[in-house]
Amino acid sequence: MAKYQSINPYTNETFANYSYSTNSQIDEAINLANALYHKWQHEQPQNRVEILHQIAKTLHEHESELAEIMTREMGKLIGEAKGEVELCVQICEYYANNGLKMLKPQKIDSALGNAYYLKQATGVIIACEPWNFPLYQVIRVFAPNFIVGNPVLLKHAHNVPGSAALTAKLIKQAGAPEGSLINLYPSYDQLDDIIADPRVQGVALTGSERGGASVAENAGKNLKKSTMELGGNDPFIVLADADKQVLQTTLHAARTYNAGQVCTSSKRIITVKSRYEEVLHELKSAFANLKTGDPLDPETTLAPLNSQDAKEKLTKQVERAIAAGAKVFYQYPEIDSDGAFFRPIILTDIDQNNPIFDEELFGPVAMVYQVEDEDEAIALANNSSYGLGSSIISSDIAHAQELAAQIETGMTVINGTWISSGELPFGGVKKSGYGRELSELGMMAFVNEHLVIDLKQ
């Protein structure tokens, strides 16, 4: 079983180790969070608004410190890490500014009497989060639930324990009551026990399909509500009328942002025949001009993957794809480094029998498909067991919107790739999971819609 360790993927050096939480520490944490939930039941949510504003301010003030630990633990470019902090500041501000309005009782038109439903907290939530966005994944669960009144226990990924500890420390430092967010280092067996604990009322997980299935099974067995975001194999559809500049800009970030380690990054580039060669050469240009180096150096543009294990897994996936007939259009030159660098690669000629056709490749691998027309593009986009995000590149926005409605995903971005903001719901369908985070939809994920009706006499 993996240990909680901080290993710099650029140097492969272990710079911190963290012990598993003891059973007594976990019990104490659940007790503390549960006690806070009951205390909050007797308080108005507006009491937490100013604290959330202060949390946003504290995150902003510690941007450099947060960004550095994220980069050192999982390898993302320092500029991207700072951008992640600012996104989290925006999310906190969004819920601080809009949360109370979302929690107002909802009136229901009924001939039976005066009816409405309250939006009430349900209790302690356990958040199981991945390493690719060490702060953002936590804040998008914590911020809305803080306003609602649901304390959060955090089980973060094994390779970002320092990021988890710093996040919890700063939230407490900003004035959040004890128990608002408690960081734990449980084993998998202990996690099962936490989910089963009657003091815990919900589970929010972002992670792998296998991990999600296991956690969802345990949550269901214990009748706990859950939300699951389980990755994707997102299509990026290029239509004949795609604007050249927009296409170039979006392609240059599609598979390199966060070293391609994004659930919603554009993994399948699906292009009509007339733009196929252009797309291939734009991707090649994007990959060929990357600069490897220390991700803490602002001049570096190609970061390592999060770990050697991730590099080995992705390498095996690509090798299996090539053995099954995929063609290599381009691959980045050899990288002289002990770090977990993966050479960006463009693959073509991938048929439905190829093992990677319906897999998620978590890294800078572009799978490019040529189609005859947009009908074939939509059919190929939907030919996946995943359904998280998608992109359509087209100058005809109204037509792109019509096509978006035909795609079986939870999100579609027109003339762009991955995007996130406090007001935008995030989540997918099929094996990409269920439920939503962020926006008003995300805020209601662990809310009791409590009907109250005054019957007519």
C-alpha atoms as one frame of an Amber mdcrd trajectory, in Angstrom:
protein
   0.000   0.000   0.000   1.265   3.460  -0.878   2.530   5.707   1.873   1.946
   9.432   2.218   5.193  10.849   0.866   6.347  14.050  -0.787   8.517  13.053
  -3.749   9.677  15.726  -6.158   8.989  14.269  -9.640  11.643  16.549 -11.164
  14.435  15.096  -9.018  12.822  11.880  -7.689  13.946  12.947  -4.220  11.738
  12.223  -1.202  11.616  15.350   0.940   8.910  14.482   3.484   7.147  11.470
   4.975   3.824  11.434   6.801   2.509   8.776   9.172  -0.911   7.257   8.757
  -3.538   8.732  11.038  -4.273   6.574  14.061  -7.761   5.265  14.704  -8.049
   7.540  17.723  -7.011  10.587  15.672  -9.653   9.741  13.090 -12.336   9.239
  15.733 -11.412  12.545  17.351 -11.584  14.304  13.967 -15.033  12.894  13.200
 -16.230  13.877  16.662 -14.927  17.419  16.214 -16.473  17.835  12.781 -19.778
  16.358  13.913 -19.896  18.643  16.951 -19.303  21.636  14.680 -22.128  20.512
  12.384 -24.548  20.475  15.312 -23.292  23.865  16.481 -23.777  25.324  13.001
 -27.368  24.066  12.994 -28.125  26.782  15.552 -26.305  29.518  13.652 -27.139
  31.474  10.535 -24.976  30.765   7.455 -24.211  34.478   7.087 -21.917  34.066
  10.085 -19.585  32.074   7.797 -19.610  34.495   4.869 -16.967  36.840   6.238
 -14.778  33.899   7.220 -14.905  32.590   3.650 -13.897  36.035   2.380 -10.960
  35.868   4.800 -10.058  32.385   3.565  -9.928  33.761   0.013  -7.686  36.589
   1.183  -5.403  34.195   3.075  -5.024  31.899   0.065  -4.110  34.908  -2.080
  -1.566  36.130   0.467   0.071  32.682   0.559  -0.047  32.113  -3.203   3.700
  31.605  -3.568   3.915  29.171  -0.656   0.963  27.127  -1.893   2.197  27.117
  -5.480   5.678  25.986  -4.498   4.546  23.001  -2.431   2.169  21.896  -5.212
   4.944  22.126  -7.789   7.451  20.329  -5.603   5.033  17.497  -4.787   3.386
  16.805  -8.159   5.484  18.696 -10.677   3.133  21.216 -12.260   4.581  24.401
 -13.751   4.903  27.137 -11.143   2.839  29.529 -13.258   0.041  26.987 -13.492
   0.257  26.402  -9.734  -0.168  30.128  -9.051  -3.109  30.193 -11.437  -4.665
  27.342  -9.472  -4.432  29.355  -6.268  -6.127  32.343  -7.897  -8.914  30.095
  -9.212  -9.485  28.895  -5.651  -9.612  32.491  -4.424 -12.306  33.167  -7.047
 -14.307  30.098  -5.982 -14.246  31.146  -2.333 -15.339  34.663  -3.261 -18.116
  33.299  -5.468 -19.684  31.310  -2.629 -19.120  34.071  -0.102 -20.932  36.510
  -2.399 -23.691  34.219  -3.671 -24.102  31.372  -1.197 -26.755  32.990   0.997
 -28.970  33.741  -1.998 -28.705  30.117  -3.149 -29.726  28.889   0.309 -32.948
  30.896   0.493 -36.081  28.760   0.889 -37.634  27.821  -2.459 -41.349  28.549
  -2.813 -43.513  25.868  -4.461 -46.778  26.635  -6.237 -49.338  24.247  -4.782
 -53.120  24.208  -4.503 -52.745  22.323  -1.226 -51.395  25.251   0.732 -48.401
  27.509   1.347 -45.454  25.312   0.389 -41.713  25.793   0.262 -38.578  23.811
   0.889 -35.645  24.688   3.092 -32.076  23.998   2.041 -30.364  22.545   5.075
 -26.993  21.026   5.874 -26.853  17.251   6.202 -23.669  16.686   8.181 -20.017
  15.747   7.880 -18.640  15.085   4.377 -15.528  13.052   3.537 -13.701  14.415
   0.475 -11.375  12.002  -1.342  -9.258  14.074  -3.706  -6.572  13.466  -6.378
  -3.107  14.912  -6.844  -3.457  16.742 -10.179  -4.958  19.901  -8.659  -3.947
  19.697  -5.000  -5.705  22.908  -3.893  -8.531  23.310  -6.403  -9.921  19.811
  -5.815 -10.211  20.576  -2.101 -11.630  24.091  -2.362 -14.358  23.187  -4.859
 -15.785  20.798  -2.225 -14.935  22.820   0.863 -16.155  26.321  -0.094 -19.804
  25.497  -0.880 -20.125  23.051   2.002 -18.654  25.598   4.405 -21.451  28.043
   3.586 -24.071  25.259   3.698 -22.812  24.116   7.094 -21.297  20.717   6.262
 -17.849  20.219   7.846 -15.353  18.411   5.605 -12.865  15.651   6.361 -10.088
  15.491   3.777  -8.401  12.355   2.489  -5.985  13.672  -0.140  -3.779  11.735
  -2.555  -0.733   9.927  -1.159   1.741  12.080  -3.077   0.483  15.558  -2.035
   0.337  15.324   1.770   2.206  18.603   2.249  -0.260  20.470   0.051  -3.124
  18.978   2.047  -1.569  19.963   5.367  -0.872  23.531   4.238  -4.403  23.966
   2.892  -5.958  22.874   6.185  -3.533  25.069   8.125  -4.343  28.202   6.106
  -8.102  27.656   6.343  -7.794  27.402  10.116  -5.465  30.425  10.175  -8.095
  32.437   8.292 -10.548  31.973  11.147 -12.544  28.880  10.206 -13.782  27.079
  13.337 -12.036  23.900  14.450 -13.517  21.046  12.476 -14.398  23.023   9.328
 -11.749  21.158   7.316  -9.714  18.400   8.934  -6.881  16.797   6.969  -6.348
  13.094   7.625  -3.888  10.475   6.342  -5.989   7.292   6.491  -5.227   3.898
   5.025  -7.762   2.471   2.573  -9.233   0.287   5.305  -9.585   3.313   7.567
 -11.244   5.227   4.743 -13.846   2.479   4.467 -14.492   2.825   8.186 -14.853
   6.609   7.894 -17.438   6.269   5.123 -19.361   3.696   7.176 -19.327   5.853
  10.321 -22.868   7.067  11.150 -21.507  10.535  11.954 -20.437  10.942   8.295
 -23.260  11.729   5.879 -21.701  12.041   2.427 -18.733  11.269   0.177 -17.258
  13.482  -2.551 -14.633  11.769  -4.700 -12.552  12.763  -7.677 -10.271  10.036
  -8.945  -9.946   6.891 -11.002 -12.805   4.721 -12.201 -11.566   1.848 -10.027
 -11.233   4.013  -6.923 -14.616   5.601  -7.545 -16.335   2.248  -7.933 -14.871
   1.025  -4.643 -15.811   4.154  -2.689 -19.270   4.379  -4.297 -19.920   0.739
  -3.392 -19.076   1.399   0.233 -21.114   4.617   0.273 -24.106   2.831  -1.251
 -23.819  -0.073   1.145 -24.007   2.418   3.998 -26.711   4.560   2.350 -24.479
   7.604   2.093 -24.989  10.144  -0.667 -21.997  10.502  -2.971 -20.691  12.508
  -5.903 -18.155  10.968  -8.292 -15.879  12.608 -10.879 -13.970   9.771 -12.456
 -11.994  11.075 -15.383 -12.642  11.320 -19.089 -11.617  10.688 -22.655 -12.740
  14.081 -23.894 -13.341  14.733 -27.600 -12.090  17.947 -29.252 -14.076  18.378
 -32.464 -12.650  20.556 -35.230 -15.210  21.614 -37.852 -14.420  22.888 -41.335
 -15.227  26.505 -40.417 -12.918  26.600 -37.349 -11.164  29.947 -37.023  -7.462
  29.431 -37.697  -6.255  31.547 -34.771  -8.730  30.043 -32.313  -7.742  26.558
 -33.448  -4.065  27.307 -33.037  -4.514  28.795 -29.555  -6.696  25.986 -28.257
  -4.558  23.196 -29.714  -1.405  24.593 -28.122  -2.892  24.112 -24.649  -5.119
  21.099 -25.257  -2.618  18.381 -24.282   0.142  20.261 -22.482  -1.629  22.140
 -19.679  -0.749  20.450 -16.373   1.413  18.099 -18.491  -1.805  16.676 -19.924
  -2.873  15.431 -16.489  -6.375  16.887 -16.495  -9.586  14.858 -16.408 -11.170
  17.286 -18.861  -8.222  17.862 -21.170  -8.823  17.181 -24.874  -7.575  13.628
 -25.279  -9.239  12.728 -28.598  -8.733  15.304 -31.355 -11.483  14.629 -33.918
 -11.133  16.687 -37.079 -12.925  16.829 -40.418 -10.761  15.819 -43.367 -10.224
  19.386 -44.669  -8.476  20.453 -41.425  -6.682  17.185 -40.594  -3.189  18.062
 -41.843  -3.406  21.532 -40.314  -4.335  20.070 -36.932  -1.476  17.575 -37.033
   1.094  20.247 -37.833  -0.265  22.685 -35.243  -0.004  19.982 -32.586   3.502
  19.133 -33.739   4.477  22.798 -33.483   2.987  23.015 -29.996   4.884  19.934
 -28.817   8.186  20.663 -30.575   8.511  24.125 -29.034   8.157  22.954 -25.440
  11.100  23.475 -23.086  11.891  20.961 -20.358  13.401  21.965 -17.052  12.693
  22.580 -13.392   8.959  23.319 -13.097   9.833  25.945 -10.465  11.605  27.869
 -13.251   9.129  30.187 -15.027  10.966  29.532 -18.316  10.058  25.816 -18.271
   7.053  24.887 -20.421   7.133  21.077 -20.258   6.763  19.731 -16.745   7.349
  16.159 -15.589   4.455  13.860 -14.840   3.481  13.558 -11.204   5.550  10.416
 -10.573   7.705   7.702 -12.099   4.768   5.312 -11.731   2.634   7.613 -13.871
   5.367   7.793 -16.505   5.681   4.005 -16.606   1.911   3.500 -16.881   1.556
   5.998 -19.728   4.583   4.535 -21.525   3.012   1.057 -21.425  -0.311   2.389
 -22.724   1.405   4.065 -25.688   3.496   0.959 -26.415   0.346  -1.187 -26.473
  -1.334   1.319 -28.787   1.547   1.254 -31.274   1.738  -2.535 -31.141  -1.967
  -2.587 -32.057  -1.457  -0.428 -35.142  -1.383   3.203 -34.011   1.034   5.375
 -36.000   3.426   7.898 -34.458   3.138  11.197 -36.324   5.556  12.978 -33.976
   7.315  12.472 -30.662   9.370  14.935 -28.665  13.145  14.244 -28.631  14.789
  12.241 -25.860  14.927  14.078 -22.531  18.146  13.828 -20.534  16.725  13.882
 -17.017  16.130  11.617 -14.041  12.743  13.254 -13.607   9.384  11.789 -14.548
   9.303  13.470 -17.954   7.183  11.920 -20.679   7.984  12.813 -24.279   4.831
  14.361 -25.834   3.545  12.229 -28.690   0.945  12.446 -31.482  -0.780   9.196
 -32.442  -2.964   8.541 -35.496  -4.684   5.544 -37.118  -6.324   4.353 -33.909
  -9.199   1.986 -34.610 -11.865   0.629 -32.284  -9.851  -2.513 -31.639  -6.918
  -0.562 -30.279  -6.664  -0.952 -26.482  -6.382   2.821 -25.949  -9.502   3.614
 -27.989 -11.609   3.740 -24.823  -8.932   4.486 -22.210  -7.952   7.704 -20.466
  -4.338   8.676 -21.210  -3.189  10.944 -18.410  -0.323  12.862 -19.973   0.782
  14.722 -23.138  -0.521  12.210 -25.676  -2.677  13.485 -28.548  -4.844  10.926
 -30.335  -5.912  12.437 -33.661  -8.831  11.076 -35.671  -9.893  12.066 -39.192
 -13.633  12.004 -40.037 -15.643  12.724 -43.181 -18.186  15.086 -41.651 -19.672
  16.396 -38.413 -22.146  13.498 -38.127 -19.233  11.077 -38.028 -17.464  13.391
 -35.567 -20.424  13.311 -33.153 -20.756   9.546 -33.489 -17.064   9.076 -32.697
 -17.230  11.532 -29.802 -20.074   9.531 -28.256 -18.364   6.189 -28.874 -16.796
   6.146 -25.419 -17.615   4.764 -22.002 -16.657   8.173 -20.597 -18.659  11.396
 -20.735 -16.968  14.212 -18.841 -16.136  17.151 -21.118 -15.894  18.038 -24.793
 -14.914  20.876 -27.128 -16.205  22.121 -30.464 -14.130  24.510 -32.570 -16.340
  26.375 -35.044 -17.048  29.916 -36.237 -20.802  29.221 -36.298 -21.723  29.436
 -32.616 -25.410  28.651 -33.073 -24.575  25.508 -35.036 -21.923  24.509 -32.492
 -24.552  24.826 -29.762 -26.846  22.489 -31.719 -24.041  19.949 -31.994 -23.148
  20.343 -28.308 -26.652  19.168 -27.424 -25.913  15.905 -29.244 -22.734  15.089
 -27.306 -23.015  12.691 -24.370 -20.900  14.600 -21.850 -21.498  16.725 -18.795
 -19.773  19.795 -20.256 -19.029  21.265 -23.686 -16.789  24.258 -24.352 -17.176
  26.011 -27.694 -13.932  27.461 -29.069 -11.985  26.502 -25.981 -10.776  23.603
 -23.883 -10.917  22.916 -20.141 -12.425  25.738 -18.106 -13.530  26.075 -14.506
 -15.092  28.849 -12.455 -17.192  29.074  -9.323 -20.437  29.659 -11.210 -19.983
  26.807 -13.727 -21.171  23.274 -12.833 -18.520  20.559 -13.147 -19.235  16.872
 -13.686 -20.014  14.132 -16.168 -22.066  11.105 -17.184 -21.430   7.451 -18.032
 -18.242   6.142 -16.375 -17.096   9.717 -15.767 -19.304   9.681 -12.693 -22.360
  11.484 -11.370 -23.302  14.605  -9.464 -21.932  18.104  -9.891 -19.447  20.312
  -8.096 -19.272  24.117  -8.235 -22.138  26.476  -9.183 -25.506  26.293  -7.445
 -25.812  22.655  -8.529 -22.633  21.784  -6.668 -23.740  23.686  -3.601 -26.878
  21.529  -3.408 -24.946  18.234  -3.621 -25.184  17.556   0.121 -28.230  19.618
   1.041 -31.503  18.435   2.557 -34.408  19.870   0.551 -36.790  20.003   3.515
 -40.444  20.468   2.513 -42.626  22.668   4.721 -46.312  23.129   3.863 -49.087
  24.952   5.665 -52.210  23.103   4.525 -55.321  25.037   3.614 -58.185  24.388
   6.004
